[in-house]
Structure formats: structure tokens, C-alpha cells
Amino acid sequence: MNKYYITTAIDYTNDVIHIGHAYQKILADVLARYHRQLGDKTFFLTGTDEHGTTSEQAAKKAGKEPKEFVDEISAKDKEQIDSLNISYDRFIRTTDPDHKELVREFYLKVKSNGDIYKGTYKGLYCVGCESYKTEGEIVDGKCPLHPTRELQSIEEENYFFTWSKYENFLRNHIEENPNFIKPEARKNEMLAFLDQGLRDIAISRQRDKVSWGIPIPNDPKHVFYVWFDALLNYISGAPDFWPASVHILGKDNVRWHALLWPAMLKSAGYPLPKTIYGHGFATIDGQKISKSLGNIIRPTELVKEFGVDGTRHYFLRYGPLTEDTDIKLSTIKDTYNSDLANNLGNLVSRVAKIAESSNFEFPPAKVNIQNPQFAPYHKTLEEFRLNDSVSFVWEKISEANKFIDENRPWEQEGESLKQTLEHLVVKINEIASLLKPFLPKTAEKIEKQFKGPKISFTEPLFPRI
């Protein structure tokens, strides 16, 4: 049995997640469900990143202690993720005891390798990114990812990780492993960043500046800087499954996962993840969805209007898999009506009505998902081209609808009608099997309706809206 371990980025607990964060959870959920369907031993990890400046400041603004505040946000994040039918195996929190213990152990391994030293950092810091900024990253005096936030000028004593030591190692690993960073544009961005040269990175904050964090072993005046804490969730969350098969995350986090994380792992003696996939941003009216900009859409809002699978379908077929994608509610509605109500829903309803009135019995459905005819579907999933996988399924749906229009089963009877219906029932069961990773609730409804021997008409899968 193959082992498959997939993770998403974990989300800051300064506020409840929006659909931009949840998109990567949908992507990861599809891959996890797909590998379970193949029979792989699969583990899917997601969760919340609860330490650091953003959470501490948000808690203070709310008049609450940090732990009380992050408990509330973490629970609400989980509700948002659950609303999308995300099948994670663990929802990790960086306040979990096993995670905090792993962070301390990992740090000591890196330190014993001679890769930790104490120094002084002087420069600009973006609280929104929880990262120090170089001059080349600043546009008009602002962080381009958080233009409403003021950059902080910081000078303080920190512990540093010798990131620069691993520059050549990282470049060689990226060039020798073409699947390490996906898509290709992200890989090129990381190589370009390496060309500028790496500088050692601060991995702690003084506790009198940021108190909400895991204390540095043997020096409680310092707490771990968020990345040296947060990235380790991928090991602490499922130690028996490491290394990860793939990390799914937004493109703004690729640098930390593709350059800092592998260097940390190399230093501590851990194997590296196989693939890091950085998707684009979902935008609204051309702007990145942002807590600081206030243009938030929560997953639960979309689910209420378009249903779980209606929401999943739109983002899987038309979301920012490689490039940024602008979201309009009117477009989601149009897609729902055309793809789901008219195309898939109409196919299922038409065949079910005719099958019920025919009173025929149908053999039990047996779908071989490994059938060579589905090879393009498997290939696109393995290459993380999930939108193309969905399009493949919709081609099958269109073919079945075309078959109905050409053969006009409502005009047939007897053996001719039975053969036509048997063909369509097989095709619909195949479609349901292919849909399982993408639209699991819908696939389950179709399979239940078309499992045979009798097929009955039920309410439409996707009523028009």
C-alpha cells in the first residue's frame, strides 16, 4: 500500500478564514479523497497557526487573553472548513502540546549542528506576513501583500538560523528535482530569489516585544519567531507519515516552504517533502481577498447560497490554480446553473425519469476507476491540474447528454430502450465515481440513486437558482 501525506498551510488566528484560505483546503481535500479511492494509506493535515504578533495584537484589541482568543478563532476556522466537507484527518493547532514539544526538539537538533547563533536584527518587519522585509520587497514604503499596514522598524537581539549556509543545497535540490516546486512559475520565482543571495534569518523575538510564543530552550527571554514554529506542524501533526507527499499553499507562502523549510529540515536531519504547490490568489474586483482590506467572503456564505458542492465545483473548475482569478457572485451563479443544474443535474433527472417509468431492472454498478479510458483523468490529478480533471468529467457528462439527444430514448421501447438505458446507467455510475473526490455529496447521491436494480426519480440534484 502506498503512503500519501498531504498538508495545507495553517492559518493565522488573528481573524476567521475566508474563501481564499479555504481554496487550498478544497484542493487538498480532492487529492486526499482521490488517493483514498485508489487505496493509498492517506493522511490529510490542516489547522491553525496560533502564535506570534498578529494573534497577540488581535487578542489585545478584542480585550482577551491570547489563548482564549485563539481558541475561539480556531474553532470558527474549523467550522468554515467543515462547511466545505473537507475530510482532514487532523486539525492541528500550534498550541497543541505535542507540537510545542517537537519545536523544542527540532531547535536543539539544528543548534547542535551549529546552525543557530545570537545576533542583532535591524530592519523592517511586516506584521501581516510575520516576516522581515528586504528593500527589494517594499513598494512605496509598504508591503505589497499588506498595503494597509505600516511596516515596523525593528532593532533587537534575536537568535538566527544560518539560512545562507544552505543556498547552494537549495538551488541544487530545486534544479535536480523538477517536481519539487509547482507550478513552474513558482519554481522560477524561487530560483530568482536565490540568485539575490540568502541572508541568515531571525528565528526568535524578544519576549518583552512578543510574549505570545513558545519559549526558546534555555533562554526564556526569547520566543520562537512564527515560521520556525509554524512550519514544524507538518512533522508534529503526523510524524509517522513524514515526509509529506505535497504541501498545498498560497503563492505568498512558497518562499518559506520551498526555501526556508527545506534548509531547516536539512539542518535537523529530516527528509524533504516531495512537492510544494503554490496556487494563485482569489481576488474580488481585482483585489486580493484580505482581512486588512475588509473584502471578505466566508465559505459558509457561499455554501448557504450555492450549496457545498456548488461552491466546491466553481473553485475547482475555475479557481486560481496557477494564476490569480477574480471572483464575482454572478459568475458563480451562472456556473452553477449551466454546469450543475443544466448539465449534470439534467442528465441524472432525465435518465432517472425514463428508467423509473420503464420499470426495468439494472445490474449492480461496478466501476473500475483504473480503466484505461480514464487515463487522462488520472494524469491530470497526478500533475495537480485539478481543473483539467474536472473538465474531463464534464466531457463525460456532455457525451452522455449528447447520447440521449441523438438516441431519443423517450421514443424507444422494449429491448432497444433497455440497451439504451443500460448504457446510460453505466455512464452515470462512471461519472459518479469520477466525481467522488470533487463533489463527494453529489457522487454519493447519484450512486445511491443508480445502484440498481430499480432506479427511481428523486428531486433534482441542483435546483436552478
N, C-alpha and C positions, 0 to 999 in steps of 0.2 A: 504494500500500500504506500502510495506517495504521500509526502507530507507537504502541506501548503499553509503558510502563515502569512496573513495579510493584516496590515495596520492602516489606520488613518492618522493624520495629525491630531493631537489632543488640543482642546480649545481653551483659551484664556477664560477665567471665571470672573472677568470684570463686568460681563453682561451676558444675557442669554443668546445663544447662537441664532443666526439667520440662515436663509436658504443657501447662501454662498458657502457657509461652513458645511451644511448638510449635504451638498452636492457630492463631496468626496466620500461621504458615508454611503450614498446610493451607489456610487461606482464600486466601492469596496464590497458592498453587500452583493452586488451582481457576481463579482468574481468569487466570493466565498460560496454563494449558493451554487454556482456553476461547478466549482471543484468538489463540493459535497455530492452533487449529482453524478459526477464522474467516479465517485467512490474514494476520493482522496481524504486523508486524515487532515481536516481543516480546522484552523483556529483564526478567528477574526477579532481583533482588538481595536477598541476606540476608547475615548474617555475625556478627562478634563485636566488641564494644566493650571494648578491652583496657587502656586507660589509667585512671588515677585511683586514689582511695583504696581502693575495695573490692578491686580486684585486687592492689594493693600490700600491703594488710594480709593478704589471704588467702595470698599468696605467702610472706610473712614467717611466718605461722602454720604453713605447710607446710614451712618451712625451705629454701625455694628462692628463686632469683633471679626477679624478676618475669617476665622474658622466657621463661625455662624453664617457669614455672608457666602463663602464658597460652598458650604453645604447646600444652601438654597439654590444658588446658580447651577451647581452640578445636577441637582435633582430636576431643575427645569430644563436643562440641556438634554437630559435623558428623556424627558417627556417629548421634546421636539424630535429627537432621533427615533423614539419608539413610534411616533405618529406616522413615520415613513416605512414602518415594517422592516426595520434594519435588524438583521439576525446576528448581532455581535455575540461572541462567546464570553467576553469580559468587558465591562465598562470600568476602566482603571482610573483612579484618582491619584494625583501625585502626593496627596496627604495619606495614602494607604501605608500602613506600617511596613509591608514587605518592600514597597518601592523605596521608602526612605532608607531602609537598611541596605538595599542594593546600591543606592547612590553613594553611601559612605564607603562600601566595599570597593566599588569601582574607582572612586577617587584615590584610595590608598594604593590600588594597583598602578594607576597612572603615576602617582607620586613616586612609588618605588622604582619606576622606570626612568626617573629623572626628568619627567616632563611637567613638573609643577614648580613654580618659583614665585616669590613675592616681589611685587614691583609697584610702580605708581602709574595710574592711567590719567591722562589729561586729554579731554576732547568733548565731543558732542554725543548725546545719548537720546534715542527716541524711545519714550515710554511705550508708545503703541506697538512698536516692533520688539520691545525689550532687547534692544541691541545698540551697540556703539556704531556711530556713523563716520565714514571717511568723507573727506571733502568732495570726492567724486560722486558720492551718493546723495549729496544735498542739492536741491533745486530751489533757487530763490530763497535760500535760507531755511527751507523746510524739508522734511522727509516726504518724498513724493507719494508714499503709501499712506501717510497720515498728515495731510496738509493743514488740518485744523489744529494740530498740536504744536506747541512750542518745543523746540529741541532744548534739552538741558545741557548746560555747560558743567562738566564734572571734572574734578581733580581729586582723586582719592587712592589710597593704598588698596591694592587688590592682590589676590592670587591669580597667576597667569598660567595658561596652558601653552606649551611650545608648539603652536599650530604651524609655524613656519618650517619646523623640522620635517613636516610631512608633505611639503609642497610637491616634491618630485614623485613621492609614492602615490599621491593622489592623481597627478597627471598621468602617470604610467597605468594606474589601475583603470582610469576612465578610458584611456585610448586602447587598452588591451581587452576591455570588456564592453563591447558595443551596446549591450542591453542594460548596463549599469544605470544610466540616466536616460529617461524617456520623457517626452518625445525629443527628437533630435535637436530642436531649437533650444531646449533646456541644457542639453549637453554642451552645445556651442557656447552658451552663456557662462557655464561653469569654467570651461577652458579659458575663455576670455578673462574671467575674474582671476584665475590662476596666473595668467600672463602679467597681471599687475603686481604679482608678488603677495604672499601671505604674511601677515603680521601676527605675532602672538596675541592671544585673546584673553581678556579678563574673564575669570570663571567664578568670581565672588563679588559681593557687595558688602561694605561695612554695615554691621548690624545697627549702628546708630543712624544710618541712611535708609536702609531697607531691613526691617526686622522680621518680615514675614517670609521665612525660608528655612531650609534645612541647614543647621549649623555645620561649619567646616570641622571635621575631626581635629581635636586637639587645639582648636582656635575658635572658640565660640563668639569672638568679636566679629566674625565673618560668617555670612550665609552664602550658599551656592547661588550663583547667577543662573537665571532661569533655564538657559539652554543646557547647561551641564547637569541640571536636574531633570528637565522635561524629556530630553531625548532618551534617557535611560528607561523610560516607561516601556519601550519596545522589548527590553530584556526582562524587566521585573514583571511585566504583565503576563508573560508566557515563557518562562525560562527554558522549558523543555522543548519549545518549538523554535528557538533561535538557531540559525539566522532567519530573518524574515525573507519570504519569497518576494514581497513587494511592499513598499511604503507608498501610500496614495496621499497626496497633499497638494496644496495650492502652490502656484509658481513662486510666490513671495517667500516660501519656506524652503525652496530647493537648496539654496546655498548651505544652510545649516545641516540639512540632511545628506547632501551629496559631498560636502567638503569638510565640515567640522565633525559630524558624526563618524564618518569612516576613520578620520585621524584619531579620534578618541578611542574607537574600537581597536585600531591597530596598536595604540599605545598600551591598552589594557589587556591585549592578547585575545580578543574575541574575533570570530569570523565576521566578514562584512555582509550586509544584506545583498540580495541578488539584483534587485531593481528598485529604483526610486523614480516614481512617476509624478511629475508636476503639471497639474491641469491649469487651464486659464481661469480668468475671473468671470463670474456672472455679474453683469452691470445692469443698472436701471437708468434709462435715458442717457446712456453713455458714461455714467459714473459708476465706479466700483461701489458695491454694496458695503456700507461701512457704518459701524456703530457711531463713530465720531461725526459722520455726515448726517446721520439720522434717517437714512432712506432704507429702512429695514423691512424685509418681508420674512416672517417666520414660517417655517414648514407647516405648522398647524393651520395657518391662514389659508395656504394653498390647498391643503388636504380637505379643509372644510368646503372649499368651493369646487375643487376638481376631483376629489377622492384621492386615496392613496396611490392607486396605480395610474390615475390620470396625471398626477404630479410627477411620479417616477418616470412615466413614459416621455413626457416633454423633455425633462432634463437629460434622460439617457439618449434620446434621439437628436436633440437639438441643443444640448448644453455645451459648456465651454471646455470640451475635452482637450483641445490643443490650443485654440485661440479664444480670446475673450468673446462672450456672447451677450448681447443686450436682451433684457427680459421686458416683455410687455404682457400684461394680463390678457389683453385682447388676443394676442398671438397664442397663448396657452389655450384659451377657449376655442379658437379656430382649429388648433391642432387636435384638441380633444374631440371636437365634433367630426372632423374629417378622418383622422386616423382611427380613433377608437369607436365612436358611435356609428359612423357610416361604413367603415371598412371592416374592422374586426367584429364589432357588435352585430352589424347587419348580416355578416356571414353566418355567425353562430345562430342567430334568430331564424334566418331563412331555412337553414338545413334542419334545425330542431323542429320547426313547424311541419315541414314536409315529412320528416321521419316519424313524428308522432301520428300524423293523420294516416300514414301508410300502414301503421300497426306492425311493421316488420321488426324482427329481432336481429341484433347485430352481434358479431363475435366480440369477445373481450378485447379491449385495446391492448396492443403490445407494440411499443415504440422502442426501437433501437437507436438511442441518441448518437451512437458511434457509426451509424450508417454513412457510407462514403458520400452520399448525396448532401450530407450536412458538413462536408469538409470546409467549405468557405466560412461557415458559422464558427467552427472551432478555431480556424486560423485567425480570424479577426479578434476573437476573445483572447487568444494566447498573445496577440500583438497589442493588446489593450485598445483596440479600435472598436469600442463597445457600440458606438453609434452605427458602425457598419454592420455589426452583428444584429442590431435591432432592424436595420434596413433589410437584411437578409430574411428575417422572419416576416417582415411586411411584404416582401416579394412573394413569399409562400401564400400569404393571405390574399394578395391580389390575384395570384394564379387560381386559387380556389374560387374566388368570386367570378373570375373570367370563365372558369369551367361551368359554373352554374348558368351564367348568361348564355353561353354557347349551347349547352345541353338542355336547358329549359325543363328541369325535372317536373315542374308542375303540369307539364303536358304529357308526361310519361306515365306508364302503369306497368304492373306485372314485373317480370324478370328484368326488363330494361331499367325500370325505376329502381329496383333493388340494387342492381350493379352500380348505378349512378350514385345512390345514397351510400353504399358501402365504400366507394372511392372517396366520397366527401368526408365520411366519418373518420376514415383513416387519416386523411389530410388534416382534419381539425384536431385530432389527437396528437399528430406530429407537431402542429403549431402550438398546442398547449404545452407539450414537453419542451419545445424550444423557448417558450415564453417564461418558463419557471424561474430562471434567475432574474428576469427583468420585471415581470408583473406577476409575482407569486400568488396573490389572492385571485387574480383573474384566471391564471392557469389552473388553480385548484377548482374553481367553479366550472370551468369547461370540462376538465377531466371527470368531475362528478356527474355532469350532465350527459357526457358522451361515452361513459364507460361501458354502456350496454347492460343487458341485452336490449332493454327498451330505452328509447330516448324520448324525453318529454320537453315540451316548450316551457320556458320559465320567463321571468321578467328580463328585459334587456340588460345586458352586461353594463352598457354605458348609455343611459338615457341622455338625449340631447339637452344641452344647456344653452 
